[in-house]
Amino acid sequence: DHAPTLADLSAALLHAVDGTRTRLLVAQMDTLRRAKTAPATALLQRRAARDMEAQQPDSAVEDLGDAMALQPDLTILRRDRAAAAIAGGHDNDAITDLGLYLQAEPDDPQGWAILTQAEVARKDMRAAFRAWQRVLALAPQWPDGTKQRESLRMQAFGRPT
């Protein structure tokens, strides 16, 4: 047996039977993406998580920026910083980080889901819908994925005639 790769997990995600299995596979993908986290970087990530719990997203963005300076090759830090930026109302900064992240990790449905959040916050519903389509292309059994797609479709394009 070999440990599954991101490619293995991405393939499994396409065939996941339900939302529970989808969540498990996405968590395994994140574990792989974080596998080479250095101790100092992990410390900054934990501090950022505490900042978010304390509803201080700007501090979390700063901590994650420091973590990125320590480990610029750990691309998932961009996704983390984008999520914190959205919480702090910095949607354009989040989209910049997500653009760079998704270039490096185009098969991460969680990244596309966070991009959807950023586009909704910017009120660009068509872009949000396109990002969500990508989530479902990568993870067809995403929890409440179809319901979310229909909601975004309505917001982007209105009622079908």
C-alpha positions, 0 to 999 in steps of 0.5 A: 500500500502507498499513501494516497496522493492529491491526484488519488484523492481528487479522483476519489472525490469525483466518485464520493457517494455522499457529503460525508465522504466528500468532507473526509476526502477534502480533509485528507487533501488539506492534510497533504497540502499542510504536510510540509509545514515548518514548526514556526509556520504552524505556530503562526497558523495557530495564532491566526486561528486564535485571531479568527476565534477572537473575531480579529481577522486583520490580525489573522491576515497579518499572521498568515502573511508572516507565515507566507514569508517564512514558507512561500512554497506552502501555497495553502497559506494563501487560501487561509489568508484569503478566508481571513481577508473575507472575514475582515471585509477585504474581498479584493485582497482575498480574490488576489490570494485565491487567484494565485492559490488556485493557479497552484492548486486548481483541483482544490474544491475548498479553494473554489468554495472560498472564491465563491464566498469572496465573489458573493461578498463583492456581489458578483453573482455570476463570478460566484456561480462560475466558481461554484460550478467548479466546486461541483465539477471537482466534488459532485457530492459537496454538501448542499452543493446542488442547493447552493448552485441553484441559489447562486444561479437565481441570484446571477441570472434570475428566474428561468422563463 
